[in-house]
Amino acid sequence: MFPVDKYIHILMHLSQMAAVGTWSFSRPAVEKMRCMLLAGQNATDVVETVMAEVEDDADTGRYIVGRGGYPNFKGVVECDAAIMEGVPGRFGAVAALRGIAQPCRVARKVMEKSPHSLLVGDGAEAFAQDLGFTSEANDNMLSHHTATAYREFLEKNQPVSGGHDTIGLIALDLSGNITVGVSTSGAPFKSPGRVGDSPLPGCGLYADHTVRSTGDGDKIMCYCPSFHVVQLMKQGSSPNEACHAVLADIQRRIGDDKCFEIGLISLNMKGEVGAASSVEFPYTFWNQGLDSVEELINQPKSLNV
């Protein structure tokens, strides 16, 4: 007979606390995740709390996240978010959610309170309202920056330049629990009801050994890259090897010169991170072996190089 307390001690010893965020603007979020993990908070609470703060900050909306995000072509902000736990294998998501500035909190409620895993549109909003969330007027969801961009789109057909498409956060706590969360307001001036890869399990995120993908969600969802990366890690690949193998497979299938924008980032239970991308892809990372949060930049790699 193996004592339960001894098993828990070994599991805690084998896992190393870690936090990861996509894109450079995630650094303050990962800094806070680091503090919360060191204070002993669990991975899901860490991801939800920090993600919600990013979502509710209109200044980060220009990165296509939450409040202040870009609207669809009718001028309405619609948000997608998902959260997934690796140890219990639980998942919850919302898509095309209007009027809620912190959609990740609703996604967690879907995971914990709903018999379903993904709610969209009016159904997602009604579910949120039933649980006490307040739907805000669309004007409150826009920032000056994104409202101006929308007017320029209407008047001059001016597309959005720069920015990113989402934020993804991964946390690994001391007990070996690993959680990934993702949030986005979606492609600027998209068709109403459009949903990309972000809230779809196996596409925009997956948790076992945890993976997050980012880029052109309409194309990414066709390849389920997050699930593929996890399967390779379960077979013994390192996070970096798995990400590069999946990207190379996609490039081979569609032609290196036709590859769409995609970034993959993964974290294993040892707190090791890996990434691969078809574009320059900065991300922020911390684990117990580091004194502070680091920013790393993955450079795109061609099959022909």
N, C-alpha and C positions, 0 to 999 in steps of 0.2 A: 504494500500500500504506500502511495506517495503522498506525503502531507500537502494539503492544499496551500498552506501558508508558504511552504518551501517552493511550490510551483509558482506562486505569484511573485515571490522574490526573484526567482530566476527569470521570469518574463520581464520584470521591471529592469533587471540587469541587462538583458539582451536588447531592449529597446532604448533608443537614445532620443531625447526630446529634440524636436526640430520644427521649423516653420519655414514656409516658402510662399512667395507672392509673385504673380506675373507682372511684368513691366516695371519700370523704374519708380513710377508713382506709388507702388505698393510698399515702399520702404517704411514709411511711418506705421503702416498697418502691421508689418512684420516685427517692427520694434515693439509694438504693444503686445503682439502675440507672444514674443519672447518673454516679456515681463509676466504675462498671465500664466504661461506654462511653468516658469520658474516658481511662481506662487502656488503651483499645484492644481490649477484649474484643468478641467478635462477638455479634450480636443474639440468636441462639438460646441461647447459653450464658448471656447476661444474663437472658433471660426465664425459662429453666428454673431457674437458681440462685435468683433472687429469689422466684419463685413457690413453689418448694419450701420456702423459709424461712417464707413466709406460711402455707402449708398445714400445716406441722408445728408451728405455734404455736397452742396450745389457746385462747389469748386471742382470736385472730381467728376462731375457730370460730363464735362467735355471729353473725358476718357470713355464715354459711352457706358456710364454706370449710374443707375438710380436717379435720384433727384438731380435735375439739371442735365439729364441725358437728352439726346437728340430725339425728336418726335418722328412719327411715321409721316407719310406724305399728306395726311389729313391734319397734321399738327398735333397729334395726340401721342403722349409718351406711353409706351407699352414696355413693361419690364419682364425679363425672364430671370429666374434664379433656381438654384438647386443645391442640395446638401446631401452628402452621402457618407455613411460611417463604414469603415472597413471591417472592424471586428464583428459586429452583429450583422453586417450586410444590409443596413437599412438605408432607404432613399426616399426623398421627397422633393417635389419641384412644382413651380408655377411658371406659366408662360402667358405672354400677351396680357399681363396684369396691369390694369390702369388704376391710377390714383393712390397707390401704396408706395411710399418712398423707401421702405425697407422690405423688399420682396423676399429676401433670404429668411426673415423671421416667419413669413407665411409658409415658405418652403419647409421649414423645420416643423411647423404645425401640421402640414400635410403628412410628413413622415411619422409624426407621433400621434395625431388625432384622427386622420382620415383612413378609411379602408382602401383608398386609392393612393397611387404614387405620384401622379401628375395631374394637376388641374389647370385649366386654361381659361382666358377671357372672362366672360361674365360669371362663369362658375367659380373661378378662382377668387374673383372679387367678392362674390356672395359668401364663400367659405370664410374669407378673411373678416368680413363684416360680422358674421355670426360669432366669431371668436373675439370680437371687440376691437378689431382694427378699424381705423377711421379712413374712409376714402376722401382724398383731397381733390379740390378742383384742379383741372389740368394746368391752369396758369401757375399754380403753386409748384408744379412738377418741373416747369421750365426755368432755366436761368436766363439772365440777360444775354449771355453768350449764345446759348442754343436757340433762344427766341429770335435773335438777330440772324443767326445762320439759317433758320427756317424761312425768314422773310427774304433773304438773299436767294434761297433756293426757289421760292415762288416767283420772284421778280426777274432773276437772271439765270435760273437753272444752275446756280453755283453749287458745286459739290463741296463736301467737307474735305479739307486737306489736313493731313497729320492725325494725331490722336491714336487711340487704340480701340479695341472692340469689346473689352470686358475686363473684369478682374477675377482671378482665381487665387484662392488661399488654401494651403494645406497645413495641417497641424498634426504633430505626433506627440502625445503626452507621455508622462513617465510610466503609466500603466500599460503602455503599448497600444492605446487606442489611436487610430488614425482617421482623420476626417478631412474631406475636401468640400469646399464650397465655391460656387461661381455665381456671378451676377452680371447682368448686362441690360442695357436699354435697346440693344440690337442695332442693326445697320441703320445709319442715318437716313431718314425719309423713305424707309422701307414701306412695303405694302402693309396695310392694316392686317393684323393677325399673323404676320410672318414670324416664324420661330426658326432659329438656327440650331447649331449643335450644342450650344452651351448647357441647356437644362436636360439634355438627353443622356442617360447613362450609357457608358461605353463609347460615346461620341465626344461630348464636351468634358466629361469627367468620369472617373471610376475609382472606387476605393476598395482595396484589398492591400496590395502595395499600391500607393495612390498615384494617380496620373491626372493631369489637367491638360487639355488642348486649347489652342487659341488660333484665330485666323479667320479664314473665309468659311463661316459656319454652314453655308448652303452646300459647300462641297465636302467639308470635313465629315459631315454626318453620313456620307455615303461609304466611308471606310472604317468606321468604328475604331479609330486609332487608339483611344484610351484603353479600351478592353484588350486590344492586341498587345500594347506595351505591358500591361499587367500580366498577361499570359506568358510573355517571354521572361519577365522577372521571376515568375513562379517556376519556370524551367531552369533558372540559374543565371540568367543574364543580369548584369548590373543595370542600374537605372539609365546610365548613359548609353550602354550598349543597346538596351531595349529601345530607347527613343530613336537612336540613329538607324536601327534595323527597320523600324516601322516607317520612318520617313523614306528610307531607301526603297522599301517595297512600294510605297505610293508613287515615288518618282519613276520607278521601273514600269509600273502599270500604266501611267498616263503620259510618260515622256518627260524627261528632266526639264526640257525647255518649256513645258506646259504646266509645270507644277504651280498650284495656287498658293496663297499665303497660309502657312500653317506653322504653329509652334507647339512643341510637346515638352512637358516638364513632368518629372516623376520623382517620387521619394519612396525609399524602402524602409523597412522596420529598423534598420541600422542607422537611420538618419542620413543616408547617403542620397545625394540629389543628382539628377542627370537631365539633359535637355538636348533637343535637336530642332532645327527650324529651317524653313526655306527663305526666311528673311532675318535680318538682325533682330535678336530677341533678348532684351535685358530682363533679368529677374533678380529678386532679392531672396537671401537664404541665411538661415542661422541654424546651428545645432550646438549641442553641449560642448563640442570641441572648439568652438569659436568664442572669442570674447565679445564680439559685437556682430551686428547684421552686416552681411557683405552684399554688394551688387556684382553680379556676374553677367557677362554678355555672351550669348551664343551666336557665333557667326554662321551664316548659311553655308551649306556644303553641297556641292554639285556632284552627281554620280560621275561626271566626266573629269573631276579633279583627282 
